[in-house]
Amino acid sequence: MDFAVAYSPEQQRFREEVRTWLEDNTLTEMKVPIEPRDFSADIYWYWREKHKELAKKGWLYPTFPQEYGGGGLTGDHEVVIDEEFAKAQAPRSFSDNHFLLTILVWGTEEQKQKFLVPILNGEKVSWNKLTEPHSGADLADYRSRAVRDGDDWLVTGSQVYQGDHEEADMMCGPLLTDPDAPRHRNLGYFVIDIPSPGLEIREMDLLPRRRKRAVFMDNVRLPGDHLIGGDHQGWQVVGTHLEDEHGGRGRAAPRDEYTDHMVEYVSETKHNGGTLGSDPVVQQQTMENVLDGHVQRILLQRTYWMYQSRMSIQHEGNLANVHGRESSLRIEKRVRDIYGPYALLNTREPGAPHGGRHEINAVNRAGQNHAGGSTNIAKVVLARRIGISRTQERAAPTPSTATSYGS
């Protein structure tokens, strides 16, 4: 079966333009390192400045509306940008799309100008603000509180697992606004400026070695315009946020580099007078990874095509979400089975296959599959969307379905 993607002449011309820019701007010492702990402040701030240049070219957020600083380009352009940046080991952006899509749906025009435009221009970076220490993925049991104080709000509470990179200018997510109201009617969705008086951010030392923080808030004062949507509407607003986090926008150019490396490894590694790939069992396991990876790519790109085409998306993004969580574990297990102890060598070890990428992926899979809610939660959401649960639900509004913007 031929999984190759056919590119148009326009895409190929655009690819040459993007590739030339990357060759001129991606210094060897500023490439994204394999080991997350090696992503230095120098790399971060170098790309923060480069992202401003990208924004002016319309490449930082290529399909977002031009009137807010996006590129106004097509999904075909984003496919090329994603592919070329991945090949060049260059970071695409540092803000999560989840908040950007949320404010497009729920923000006022003034809030879009205040919060969205600086991010799309590359001037500011945002973090998510979701997980609390006591309840993990159960956002309906939120306890961090926002209390009215005149036109402002005073915020007290704590968060964990926030932020992937060096620092940010704001974080966005729900807060409890009415402890006496029923679940799903007791939250607001807020933007919190970083830094702010009363806001403390501490590093967390975690297994995946990616940078994450614990956040503590003690009477942090927020202006009234930092509330997105109504003060009892936060559950509905965060639904749009989670729709994207759970796969509702799909992916323009998903990659499975670990399977690509595995194919290369079994094709080149000498074993018993031939190659490792000569073993029929190794062949079978390798092809199972290839098929798992291609199925995931098809699922993600189908959702992306539907999103860009402004089609109704109900279960499609959730299906890719569940399949990706489970297939990524299967892929990693087969890699360990075939590589043996070599799969455990990290970036500091001589002889580590592919520079130690598989050890990094193994520790990421141990924790990252719980990000955005556990796999069990993802399965519940999917069951509700396809009508086999006791309760049913529809997809939350996104910019593709709720506004005139196909972001």
Contacts in CASP RR format, 6 or more apart in sequence:
PFRMAT RR
TARGET T0000
AUTHOR 0000-0000-0000
METHOD contacts of the structure
MODEL  1
MDFAVAYSPEQQRFREEVRTWLEDNTLTEMKVPIEPRDFSADIYWYWREK
HKELAKKGWLYPTFPQEYGGGGLTGDHEVVIDEEFAKAQAPRSFSDNHFL
LTILVWGTEEQKQKFLVPILNGEKVSWNKLTEPHSGADLADYRSRAVRDG
DDWLVTGSQVYQGDHEEADMMCGPLLTDPDAPRHRNLGYFVIDIPSPGLE
IREMDLLPRRRKRAVFMDNVRLPGDHLIGGDHQGWQVVGTHLEDEHGGRG
RAAPRDEYTDHMVEYVSETKHNGGTLGSDPVVQQQTMENVLDGHVQRILL
QRTYWMYQSRMSIQHEGNLANVHGRESSLRIEKRVRDIYGPYALLNTREP
GAPHGGRHEINAVNRAGQNHAGGSTNIAKVVLARRIGISRTQERAAPTPS
TATSYGS
3 294 0 8 1.000
3 297 0 8 1.000
7 15 0 8 1.000
7 80 0 8 1.000
8 76 0 8 1.000
10 76 0 8 1.000
11 76 0 8 1.000
11 77 0 8 1.000
11 79 0 8 1.000
11 80 0 8 1.000
14 76 0 8 1.000
14 77 0 8 1.000
14 80 0 8 1.000
15 80 0 8 1.000
15 83 0 8 1.000
15 84 0 8 1.000
18 59 0 8 1.000
18 80 0 8 1.000
18 81 0 8 1.000
18 84 0 8 1.000
18 85 0 8 1.000
19 84 0 8 1.000
19 88 0 8 1.000
21 57 0 8 1.000
22 84 0 8 1.000
22 85 0 8 1.000
22 88 0 8 1.000
22 90 0 8 1.000
23 88 0 8 1.000
25 50 0 8 1.000
25 53 0 8 1.000
25 90 0 8 1.000
26 88 0 8 1.000
26 89 0 8 1.000
26 90 0 8 1.000
27 46 0 8 1.000
29 43 0 8 1.000
30 42 0 8 1.000
30 43 0 8 1.000
30 46 0 8 1.000
30 47 0 8 1.000
31 88 0 8 1.000
31 89 0 8 1.000
31 90 0 8 1.000
32 39 0 8 1.000
32 43 0 8 1.000
32 89 0 8 1.000
32 90 0 8 1.000
32 91 0 8 1.000
33 39 0 8 1.000
33 43 0 8 1.000
33 347 0 8 1.000
34 347 0 8 1.000
34 355 0 8 1.000
34 356 0 8 1.000
34 357 0 8 1.000
34 360 0 8 1.000
35 209 0 8 1.000
35 346 0 8 1.000
35 347 0 8 1.000
35 348 0 8 1.000
35 360 0 8 1.000
36 208 0 8 1.000
36 209 0 8 1.000
36 210 0 8 1.000
36 211 0 8 1.000
36 360 0 8 1.000
37 209 0 8 1.000
38 347 0 8 1.000
39 165 0 8 1.000
39 211 0 8 1.000
41 166 0 8 1.000
44 94 0 8 1.000
44 165 0 8 1.000
44 166 0 8 1.000
44 167 0 8 1.000
45 166 0 8 1.000
47 90 0 8 1.000
47 91 0 8 1.000
47 94 0 8 1.000
48 94 0 8 1.000
48 122 0 8 1.000
48 125 0 8 1.000
51 60 0 8 1.000
51 93 0 8 1.000
51 94 0 8 1.000
51 122 0 8 1.000
52 121 0 8 1.000
52 122 0 8 1.000
52 123 0 8 1.000
54 60 0 8 1.000
54 122 0 8 1.000
55 61 0 8 1.000
55 69 0 8 1.000
55 70 0 8 1.000
55 120 0 8 1.000
55 121 0 8 1.000
55 122 0 8 1.000
58 69 0 8 1.000
58 70 0 8 1.000
58 71 0 8 1.000
58 72 0 8 1.000
58 73 0 8 1.000
59 71 0 8 1.000
59 73 0 8 1.000
59 81 0 8 1.000
60 70 0 8 1.000
60 71 0 8 1.000
60 92 0 8 1.000
60 93 0 8 1.000
60 120 0 8 1.000
60 122 0 8 1.000
61 69 0 8 1.000
61 70 0 8 1.000
61 71 0 8 1.000
61 93 0 8 1.000
61 100 0 8 1.000
61 120 0 8 1.000
61 407 0 8 1.000
62 70 0 8 1.000
62 71 0 8 1.000
62 72 0 8 1.000
62 73 0 8 1.000
62 75 0 8 1.000
62 77 0 8 1.000
62 78 0 8 1.000
62 81 0 8 1.000
63 70 0 8 1.000
63 71 0 8 1.000
63 72 0 8 1.000
63 73 0 8 1.000
63 74 0 8 1.000
63 75 0 8 1.000
63 77 0 8 1.000
63 78 0 8 1.000
63 308 0 8 1.000
63 406 0 8 1.000
63 407 0 8 1.000
64 70 0 8 1.000
64 71 0 8 1.000
64 72 0 8 1.000
64 100 0 8 1.000
64 104 0 8 1.000
64 120 0 8 1.000
64 405 0 8 1.000
64 407 0 8 1.000
65 72 0 8 1.000
65 104 0 8 1.000
65 405 0 8 1.000
65 406 0 8 1.000
65 407 0 8 1.000
66 72 0 8 1.000
68 104 0 8 1.000
68 112 0 8 1.000
68 113 0 8 1.000
68 116 0 8 1.000
68 117 0 8 1.000
68 120 0 8 1.000
69 117 0 8 1.000
69 120 0 8 1.000
69 121 0 8 1.000
70 120 0 8 1.000
74 308 0 8 1.000
75 252 0 8 1.000
75 304 0 8 1.000
75 308 0 8 1.000
78 252 0 8 1.000
78 253 0 8 1.000
79 252 0 8 1.000
79 253 0 8 1.000
80 253 0 8 1.000
81 92 0 8 1.000
81 252 0 8 1.000
82 92 0 8 1.000
82 251 0 8 1.000
82 252 0 8 1.000
82 253 0 8 1.000
83 253 0 8 1.000
83 255 0 8 1.000
85 91 0 8 1.000
85 92 0 8 1.000
86 253 0 8 1.000
86 255 0 8 1.000
93 122 0 8 1.000
94 125 0 8 1.000
94 164 0 8 1.000
94 165 0 8 1.000
94 168 0 8 1.000
95 119 0 8 1.000
95 124 0 8 1.000
95 125 0 8 1.000
95 126 0 8 1.000
95 168 0 8 1.000
96 126 0 8 1.000
96 127 0 8 1.000
96 128 0 8 1.000
97 244 0 8 1.000
97 249 0 8 1.000
98 128 0 8 1.000
98 241 0 8 1.000
98 242 0 8 1.000
98 244 0 8 1.000
98 245 0 8 1.000
99 119 0 8 1.000
99 126 0 8 1.000
99 128 0 8 1.000
99 172 0 8 1.000
99 173 0 8 1.000
99 241 0 8 1.000
100 116 0 8 1.000
100 119 0 8 1.000
100 120 0 8 1.000
100 126 0 8 1.000
100 407 0 8 1.000
101 240 0 8 1.000
101 241 0 8 1.000
101 243 0 8 1.000
101 244 0 8 1.000
101 249 0 8 1.000
101 398 0 8 1.000
101 399 0 8 1.000
101 407 0 8 1.000
102 172 0 8 1.000
102 189 0 8 1.000
102 228 0 8 1.000
102 237 0 8 1.000
102 238 0 8 1.000
102 240 0 8 1.000
102 241 0 8 1.000
102 244 0 8 1.000
103 111 0 8 1.000
103 112 0 8 1.000
103 115 0 8 1.000
103 116 0 8 1.000
103 172 0 8 1.000
103 228 0 8 1.000
104 112 0 8 1.000
104 116 0 8 1.000
104 399 0 8 1.000
104 403 0 8 1.000
104 405 0 8 1.000
104 407 0 8 1.000
105 240 0 8 1.000
105 397 0 8 1.000
105 398 0 8 1.000
105 399 0 8 1.000
105 402 0 8 1.000
105 403 0 8 1.000
106 189 0 8 1.000
106 228 0 8 1.000
106 229 0 8 1.000
106 233 0 8 1.000
106 237 0 8 1.000
106 240 0 8 1.000
107 228 0 8 1.000
107 229 0 8 1.000
110 225 0 8 1.000
111 225 0 8 1.000
111 228 0 8 1.000
114 225 0 8 1.000
115 126 0 8 1.000
115 170 0 8 1.000
115 191 0 8 1.000
118 124 0 8 1.000
118 169 0 8 1.000
119 125 0 8 1.000
119 126 0 8 1.000
124 168 0 8 1.000
124 169 0 8 1.000
124 170 0 8 1.000
125 165 0 8 1.000
125 167 0 8 1.000
125 168 0 8 1.000
125 169 0 8 1.000
125 170 0 8 1.000
126 168 0 8 1.000
126 169 0 8 1.000
126 170 0 8 1.000
126 171 0 8 1.000
126 172 0 8 1.000
127 162 0 8 1.000
127 163 0 8 1.000
127 164 0 8 1.000
127 168 0 8 1.000
127 170 0 8 1.000
127 171 0 8 1.000
127 172 0 8 1.000
127 194 0 8 1.000
128 162 0 8 1.000
128 163 0 8 1.000
128 171 0 8 1.000
128 172 0 8 1.000
128 173 0 8 1.000
128 241 0 8 1.000
128 245 0 8 1.000
129 159 0 8 1.000
129 162 0 8 1.000
129 171 0 8 1.000
129 172 0 8 1.000
129 173 0 8 1.000
129 174 0 8 1.000
129 192 0 8 1.000
129 215 0 8 1.000
130 139 0 8 1.000
130 159 0 8 1.000
130 173 0 8 1.000
130 174 0 8 1.000
130 238 0 8 1.000
130 241 0 8 1.000
130 372 0 8 1.000
131 137 0 8 1.000
131 159 0 8 1.000
131 160 0 8 1.000
131 161 0 8 1.000
131 162 0 8 1.000
132 141 0 8 1.000
132 142 0 8 1.000
132 143 0 8 1.000
132 144 0 8 1.000
132 157 0 8 1.000
132 158 0 8 1.000
132 159 0 8 1.000
132 160 0 8 1.000
133 158 0 8 1.000
133 159 0 8 1.000
133 160 0 8 1.000
133 214 0 8 1.000
134 141 0 8 1.000
134 143 0 8 1.000
135 141 0 8 1.000
135 142 0 8 1.000
135 143 0 8 1.000
136 160 0 8 1.000
136 373 0 8 1.000
137 370 0 8 1.000
137 372 0 8 1.000
137 373 0 8 1.000
137 374 0 8 1.000
137 377 0 8 1.000
139 174 0 8 1.000
139 235 0 8 1.000
139 238 0 8 1.000
139 242 0 8 1.000
140 183 0 8 1.000
140 184 0 8 1.000
140 235 0 8 1.000
141 183 0 8 1.000
142 174 0 8 1.000
142 175 0 8 1.000
142 176 0 8 1.000
142 186 0 8 1.000
142 187 0 8 1.000
143 157 0 8 1.000
143 176 0 8 1.000
144 155 0 8 1.000
144 156 0 8 1.000
144 157 0 8 1.000
144 158 0 8 1.000
144 159 0 8 1.000
144 175 0 8 1.000
144 176 0 8 1.000
144 217 0 8 1.000
145 155 0 8 1.000
145 156 0 8 1.000
145 157 0 8 1.000
145 175 0 8 1.000
145 176 0 8 1.000
145 177 0 8 1.000
145 179 0 8 1.000
146 153 0 8 1.000
146 154 0 8 1.000
146 155 0 8 1.000
146 175 0 8 1.000
146 176 0 8 1.000
146 177 0 8 1.000
146 188 0 8 1.000
146 190 0 8 1.000
146 222 0 8 1.000
146 227 0 8 1.000
147 153 0 8 1.000
147 154 0 8 1.000
147 155 0 8 1.000
147 156 0 8 1.000
148 154 0 8 1.000
148 231 0 8 1.000
149 221 0 8 1.000
151 223 0 8 1.000
151 224 0 8 1.000
152 221 0 8 1.000
152 222 0 8 1.000
152 223 0 8 1.000
152 224 0 8 1.000
153 175 0 8 1.000
153 190 0 8 1.000
153 221 0 8 1.000
153 222 0 8 1.000
153 224 0 8 1.000
153 226 0 8 1.000
153 227 0 8 1.000
154 219 0 8 1.000
154 220 0 8 1.000
154 221 0 8 1.000
154 222 0 8 1.000
155 175 0 8 1.000
155 190 0 8 1.000
155 192 0 8 1.000
155 217 0 8 1.000
155 219 0 8 1.000
155 220 0 8 1.000
155 221 0 8 1.000
155 222 0 8 1.000
156 217 0 8 1.000
156 218 0 8 1.000
156 219 0 8 1.000
156 220 0 8 1.000
157 216 0 8 1.000
157 217 0 8 1.000
157 218 0 8 1.000
158 214 0 8 1.000
158 215 0 8 1.000
158 216 0 8 1.000
158 217 0 8 1.000
159 171 0 8 1.000
159 214 0 8 1.000
159 215 0 8 1.000
159 217 0 8 1.000
160 204 0 8 1.000
160 212 0 8 1.000
160 214 0 8 1.000
160 215 0 8 1.000
161 204 0 8 1.000
161 206 0 8 1.000
161 212 0 8 1.000
161 213 0 8 1.000
161 371 0 8 1.000
162 171 0 8 1.000
162 201 0 8 1.000
162 212 0 8 1.000
162 213 0 8 1.000
162 214 0 8 1.000
162 215 0 8 1.000
163 171 0 8 1.000
163 211 0 8 1.000
163 212 0 8 1.000
163 213 0 8 1.000
164 210 0 8 1.000
164 211 0 8 1.000
164 212 0 8 1.000
165 211 0 8 1.000
166 211 0 8 1.000
167 194 0 8 1.000
168 194 0 8 1.000
169 193 0 8 1.000
169 194 0 8 1.000
170 191 0 8 1.000
170 192 0 8 1.000
170 193 0 8 1.000
170 194 0 8 1.000
171 191 0 8 1.000
171 192 0 8 1.000
171 194 0 8 1.000
171 215 0 8 1.000
172 189 0 8 1.000
172 190 0 8 1.000
172 191 0 8 1.000
172 192 0 8 1.000
172 228 0 8 1.000
172 241 0 8 1.000
173 189 0 8 1.000
173 190 0 8 1.000
173 191 0 8 1.000
173 238 0 8 1.000
173 241 0 8 1.000
174 187 0 8 1.000
174 188 0 8 1.000
174 189 0 8 1.000
174 190 0 8 1.000
174 234 0 8 1.000
174 235 0 8 1.000
174 237 0 8 1.000
174 238 0 8 1.000
175 187 0 8 1.000
175 188 0 8 1.000
175 189 0 8 1.000
175 190 0 8 1.000
176 186 0 8 1.000
176 187 0 8 1.000
176 188 0 8 1.000
177 186 0 8 1.000
177 187 0 8 1.000
177 188 0 8 1.000
177 231 0 8 1.000
177 232 0 8 1.000
178 185 0 8 1.000
178 186 0 8 1.000
178 231 0 8 1.000
178 232 0 8 1.000
179 186 0 8 1.000
180 186 0 8 1.000
181 232 0 8 1.000
183 235 0 8 1.000
184 235 0 8 1.000
185 232 0 8 1.000
185 235 0 8 1.000
186 232 0 8 1.000
186 235 0 8 1.000
187 232 0 8 1.000
187 233 0 8 1.000
187 234 0 8 1.000
187 235 0 8 1.000
187 238 0 8 1.000
188 227 0 8 1.000
188 228 0 8 1.000
188 229 0 8 1.000
188 230 0 8 1.000
188 231 0 8 1.000
188 232 0 8 1.000
188 233 0 8 1.000
188 234 0 8 1.000
188 237 0 8 1.000
189 227 0 8 1.000
189 228 0 8 1.000
189 229 0 8 1.000
189 233 0 8 1.000
189 234 0 8 1.000
189 237 0 8 1.000
189 238 0 8 1.000
189 241 0 8 1.000
190 222 0 8 1.000
190 226 0 8 1.000
190 227 0 8 1.000
190 228 0 8 1.000
191 222 0 8 1.000
191 226 0 8 1.000
191 228 0 8 1.000
192 199 0 8 1.000
192 217 0 8 1.000
192 220 0 8 1.000
192 222 0 8 1.000
192 226 0 8 1.000
193 222 0 8 1.000
193 226 0 8 1.000
194 201 0 8 1.000
196 220 0 8 1.000
196 221 0 8 1.000
196 222 0 8 1.000
197 220 0 8 1.000
197 221 0 8 1.000
198 217 0 8 1.000
198 218 0 8 1.000
198 219 0 8 1.000
198 220 0 8 1.000
199 215 0 8 1.000
199 216 0 8 1.000
199 217 0 8 1.000
199 220 0 8 1.000
200 215 0 8 1.000
200 216 0 8 1.000
200 217 0 8 1.000
200 218 0 8 1.000
201 213 0 8 1.000
201 214 0 8 1.000
201 215 0 8 1.000
201 216 0 8 1.000
202 213 0 8 1.000
202 214 0 8 1.000
202 215 0 8 1.000
202 216 0 8 1.000
203 211 0 8 1.000
203 212 0 8 1.000
203 213 0 8 1.000
204 212 0 8 1.000
204 213 0 8 1.000
204 214 0 8 1.000
206 212 0 8 1.000
207 363 0 8 1.000
207 366 0 8 1.000
207 367 0 8 1.000
208 363 0 8 1.000
208 364 0 8 1.000
208 366 0 8 1.000
208 367 0 8 1.000
208 368 0 8 1.000
209 360 0 8 1.000
209 363 0 8 1.000
210 364 0 8 1.000
228 237 0 8 1.000
229 237 0 8 1.000
230 237 0 8 1.000
236 396 0 8 1.000
239 396 0 8 1.000
240 396 0 8 1.000
240 397 0 8 1.000
240 398 0 8 1.000
240 402 0 8 1.000
242 372 0 8 1.000
242 396 0 8 1.000
243 395 0 8 1.000
243 396 0 8 1.000
243 397 0 8 1.000
243 398 0 8 1.000
244 398 0 8 1.000
245 372 0 8 1.000
246 317 0 8 1.000
246 318 0 8 1.000
246 321 0 8 1.000
246 372 0 8 1.000
246 378 0 8 1.000
246 381 0 8 1.000
247 300 0 8 1.000
247 303 0 8 1.000
247 317 0 8 1.000
247 318 0 8 1.000
247 320 0 8 1.000
247 321 0 8 1.000
248 303 0 8 1.000
248 307 0 8 1.000
248 313 0 8 1.000
248 316 0 8 1.000
248 317 0 8 1.000
248 318 0 8 1.000
248 395 0 8 1.000
248 398 0 8 1.000
249 303 0 8 1.000
249 304 0 8 1.000
249 307 0 8 1.000
249 398 0 8 1.000
249 400 0 8 1.000
250 300 0 8 1.000
250 301 0 8 1.000
250 303 0 8 1.000
250 304 0 8 1.000
250 307 0 8 1.000
250 317 0 8 1.000
250 320 0 8 1.000
251 300 0 8 1.000
251 301 0 8 1.000
251 303 0 8 1.000
251 304 0 8 1.000
252 301 0 8 1.000
252 304 0 8 1.000
254 296 0 8 1.000
254 297 0 8 1.000
254 300 0 8 1.000
254 301 0 8 1.000
255 297 0 8 1.000
256 289 0 8 1.000
256 293 0 8 1.000
256 294 0 8 1.000
256 296 0 8 1.000
256 297 0 8 1.000
256 331 0 8 1.000
257 357 0 8 1.000
258 331 0 8 1.000
258 332 0 8 1.000
258 335 0 8 1.000
258 357 0 8 1.000
258 358 0 8 1.000
258 361 0 8 1.000
259 286 0 8 1.000
259 289 0 8 1.000
259 290 0 8 1.000
259 292 0 8 1.000
259 293 0 8 1.000
259 331 0 8 1.000
261 353 0 8 1.000
261 354 0 8 1.000
261 357 0 8 1.000
261 358 0 8 1.000
262 286 0 8 1.000
262 289 0 8 1.000
262 334 0 8 1.000
262 335 0 8 1.000
262 338 0 8 1.000
263 286 0 8 1.000
263 290 0 8 1.000
264 354 0 8 1.000
265 276 0 8 1.000
265 338 0 8 1.000
265 339 0 8 1.000
265 353 0 8 1.000
265 354 0 8 1.000
266 275 0 8 1.000
266 276 0 8 1.000
266 277 0 8 1.000
266 282 0 8 1.000
266 283 0 8 1.000
266 286 0 8 1.000
266 338 0 8 1.000
267 275 0 8 1.000
267 277 0 8 1.000
268 275 0 8 1.000
269 275 0 8 1.000
269 276 0 8 1.000
269 277 0 8 1.000
270 276 0 8 1.000
271 277 0 8 1.000
271 278 0 8 1.000
271 279 0 8 1.000
272 278 0 8 1.000
272 279 0 8 1.000
276 282 0 8 1.000
276 338 0 8 1.000
277 283 0 8 1.000
277 286 0 8 1.000
282 338 0 8 1.000
285 334 0 8 1.000
285 337 0 8 1.000
285 338 0 8 1.000
286 334 0 8 1.000
286 338 0 8 1.000
288 330 0 8 1.000
288 334 0 8 1.000
289 330 0 8 1.000
289 331 0 8 1.000
289 334 0 8 1.000
289 335 0 8 1.000
292 327 0 8 1.000
292 330 0 8 1.000
292 331 0 8 1.000
293 327 0 8 1.000
293 331 0 8 1.000
295 323 0 8 1.000
295 327 0 8 1.000
296 320 0 8 1.000
296 323 0 8 1.000
296 324 0 8 1.000
296 327 0 8 1.000
296 328 0 8 1.000
299 316 0 8 1.000
299 317 0 8 1.000
299 319 0 8 1.000
299 320 0 8 1.000
299 323 0 8 1.000
299 324 0 8 1.000
300 320 0 8 1.000
302 316 0 8 1.000
302 320 0 8 1.000
303 313 0 8 1.000
303 316 0 8 1.000
303 317 0 8 1.000
303 320 0 8 1.000
306 312 0 8 1.000
306 313 0 8 1.000
306 316 0 8 1.000
307 313 0 8 1.000
307 398 0 8 1.000
307 400 0 8 1.000
307 406 0 8 1.000
308 400 0 8 1.000
308 406 0 8 1.000
310 400 0 8 1.000
310 401 0 8 1.000
310 406 0 8 1.000
311 400 0 8 1.000
312 395 0 8 1.000
312 401 0 8 1.000
313 395 0 8 1.000
313 398 0 8 1.000
313 400 0 8 1.000
313 401 0 8 1.000
314 385 0 8 1.000
314 386 0 8 1.000
314 394 0 8 1.000
314 395 0 8 1.000
315 382 0 8 1.000
315 385 0 8 1.000
315 386 0 8 1.000
318 378 0 8 1.000
318 381 0 8 1.000
318 382 0 8 1.000
318 385 0 8 1.000
319 382 0 8 1.000
321 378 0 8 1.000
321 381 0 8 1.000
321 382 0 8 1.000
322 375 0 8 1.000
322 378 0 8 1.000
322 379 0 8 1.000
322 382 0 8 1.000
325 369 0 8 1.000
325 375 0 8 1.000
325 378 0 8 1.000
326 375 0 8 1.000
328 365 0 8 1.000
328 369 0 8 1.000
329 365 0 8 1.000
329 369 0 8 1.000
332 358 0 8 1.000
332 361 0 8 1.000
332 362 0 8 1.000
332 365 0 8 1.000
335 343 0 8 1.000
335 358 0 8 1.000
335 361 0 8 1.000
336 343 0 8 1.000
336 344 0 8 1.000
336 358 0 8 1.000
336 362 0 8 1.000
339 353 0 8 1.000
339 358 0 8 1.000
342 351 0 8 1.000
342 352 0 8 1.000
342 353 0 8 1.000
343 353 0 8 1.000
343 358 0 8 1.000
343 359 0 8 1.000
343 362 0 8 1.000
344 359 0 8 1.000
344 362 0 8 1.000
345 351 0 8 1.000
345 352 0 8 1.000
345 353 0 8 1.000
345 356 0 8 1.000
345 359 0 8 1.000
346 352 0 8 1.000
346 356 0 8 1.000
346 359 0 8 1.000
346 360 0 8 1.000
347 355 0 8 1.000
347 356 0 8 1.000
347 359 0 8 1.000
347 360 0 8 1.000
349 356 0 8 1.000
352 359 0 8 1.000
369 375 0 8 1.000
380 389 0 8 1.000
381 393 0 8 1.000
383 389 0 8 1.000
384 391 0 8 1.000
384 392 0 8 1.000
384 393 0 8 1.000
385 392 0 8 1.000
385 393 0 8 1.000
385 394 0 8 1.000
385 395 0 8 1.000
395 401 0 8 1.000
399 405 0 8 1.000
399 406 0 8 1.000
399 407 0 8 1.000
400 406 0 8 1.000
400 407 0 8 1.000
END
